[in-house]
């Protein structure tokens, strides 16, 4: 089939496994500052009521290209070791729409004032909808286009562990632990496993450096390695670059506008000769900390 929309949708579905988070969620470049998108144990780590929103657009200029948005909120319970949160995620192309709503709980084990281990669980549901009727095509009887639209609700479960101090973090997590079947053609998604770590080094009062690593594995996909490096200038501006092996080189900038509000932008430059990916991906992120529950909080947040 020559229809551009159909090709774009197929590429998204086929390639999403290599860049996926949870149920084919797009890999957000700014996940280091919004770890809830890959690990439910991240909930409560800001020691504040924290809300974040991320918008991501891939392949600008291509009709029906992937668009993803996430809104998350999480907070510790004052004077308790439990934290609660929620995650709303949507991903869509011209004919495909995925909507996930998940509640999150985490429990902290505090070794001392700085060292903490958090265990987290996320439970919710995902709605998958494929609208073949939205396609435009030259031949209405084209056998490559299924006749029936598809719509399905499935449960979704995630779990993880997250160890962190003021300047170091390490986490492991699993997303889409239930798996799902969303197509009568036996098209499946698989569990996604993540491992992350990073460390902040103080070079001078006005310069801090933060190298990091993410490993992502899921069935039938090569291990995805994301190497990243950020510099914090004068406690206000984060400058970052990362290399996602055989996928993209990513550039980011983040502003700590004040103690509570931060804004970030990133651009992913795809690697390879596929013309459809040459436009890269743009991403913007906004985070607001409404209320701190402890006085001695790292300012700004390093992760």
C-alpha positions, -999 to +999 in steps of 0.1 A: +000+000+000+013+034-009-007+055+015+016+076+036-006+074+067-007+037+066+030+034+062+036+059+091+013+038+114+030+005+105+065+020+111+053+033+145+040-001+155+070-020+143+096+003+156+081+012+189+095-019+206+130-005+202+121+028+218+093+017+241+083+024+276+055+003+291+028-006+266+047+008+235+050+042+252+075+064+234+109+066+250+111+101+266+145+117+264+139+136+296+131+106+317+159+114+341+138+143+355+105+123+354+114+088+364+079+078+371+074+071+334+096+040+336+097+032+374+068+034+399+093+033+427+103+069+417+071+081+434+078+103+464+115+108+456+110+146+452+099+148+489+071+171+475+038+170+458+052+169+422+034+172+389+049+168+355+037+170+319+056+159+288+047+163+251+066+145+224+062+148+186+082+126+161+088+131+124+076+167+120+061+172+085+049+136+081+012+133+081-001+111+110+033+109+126+035+097+163+025+121+191+028+112+228+018+130+260+022+121+296+009+137+328+021+124+361+017+134+398+032+118+429+037+127+465+049+112+498+024+110+527+036+134+553+054+117+582+049+083+566+071+062+543+044+056+517+039+076+485+011+077+460+008+089+425-008+085+391+002+084+355-019+093+324-003+084+290-015+088+255+002+078+222-014+082+188-008+083+151-033+089+123-052+056+130-037+043+163-045+056+198-033+042+231-045+056+264-031+044+297-042+053+332-022+039+361-022+044+399+011+041+417+022+032+452+057+031+467+072+024+501+105+039+513+132+022+534+154+049+549+189+038+559+197+073+571+188+109+563+203+106+528+202+070+517+168+056+507+154+025+489+120+027+474+098-002+462+070+006+439+039-009+422+017+005+395-017-009+385-041+004+359-056-002+324-048+006+288-072+012+260-060+003+225-079+016+194-070+012+158-093+032+134-087+018+099-117+038+088-095+070+092-073+060+063-076+075+029-066+053+000-069+049-038-086+015-038-115+011-012-112-027-017-075-029-010-071-062+009-041-047+028-066-026+048-086-045+075-123-039+073-129-037+110-118-011+136-102-025+168-108-015+204-097-032+235-092-026+273-064-045+291-050-044+326-015-031+331+010-037+359+045-023+366+069-027+395+104-015+404+130-006+430+148+027+433+178+035+455+189+071+458+209+096+478+213+134+472+238+127+444+234+091+432+206+069+420+201+034+406+169+016+397+154-015+381+119-018+369+095-038+347+066-024+327+037-041+311+042-072+333+008-086+323+015-084+285-014-080+262-030-091+230-046-063+211-051-076+176-070-106+162-039-111+140-020-122+172+001-090+174+016-089+208+035-066+231+059-079+257+072-071+291+098-043+292+128-043+316+148-013+326+180-006+346+191+030+353+219+047+372+236+081+375+259+102+396+263+139+403+299+153+406+306+188+419+334+204+399+329+239+413+302+259+431+289+268+396+294+236+378+281+200+384+284+171+360+260+141+358+268+110+337+241+084+335+231+051+319+199+034+309+195-002+298+162-014+282+153-049+271+122-065+258+115-097+239+127-099+203+146-066+206+183-059+209+194-045+243+189-007+241+217+013+256+213+050+264+244+069+275+238+104+288+257+133+301+244+165+317+261+197+330+244+220+356+254+256+353+250+279+382+222+257+397+199+270+369+206+255+335+210+219+326+227+211+293+226+175+281+235+151+254+228+114+251+235+086+227+208+060+222+227+031+205+218+028+168+187+049+174+195+086+179+217+113+193+197+136+217+203+171+229+185+188+258+183+219+278+164+224+311+158+256+331+152+257+368+130+288+367+127+288+405+127+263+434+095+248+423+091+253+385+113+238+357+110+237+320+129+214+295+132+209+258+150+182+239+156+172+202+164+137+191+184+133+158+177+099+144+206+077+132+202+058+099+191+063+063+154+061+068+140+093+053+109+092+075+131+095+106+153+124+095+130+150+110+138+137+145+117+142+175+109+173+196+100+171+233+090+196+259+086+190+297+072+210+326+075+201+363+061+219+393+067+211+430+037+223+449+047+216+485+079+203+501+075+179+531+111+183+544+132+214+548+167+200+538+159+193+502+185+193+474+178+225+453+175+221+425+166+184+420+194+165+403+171+137+391 
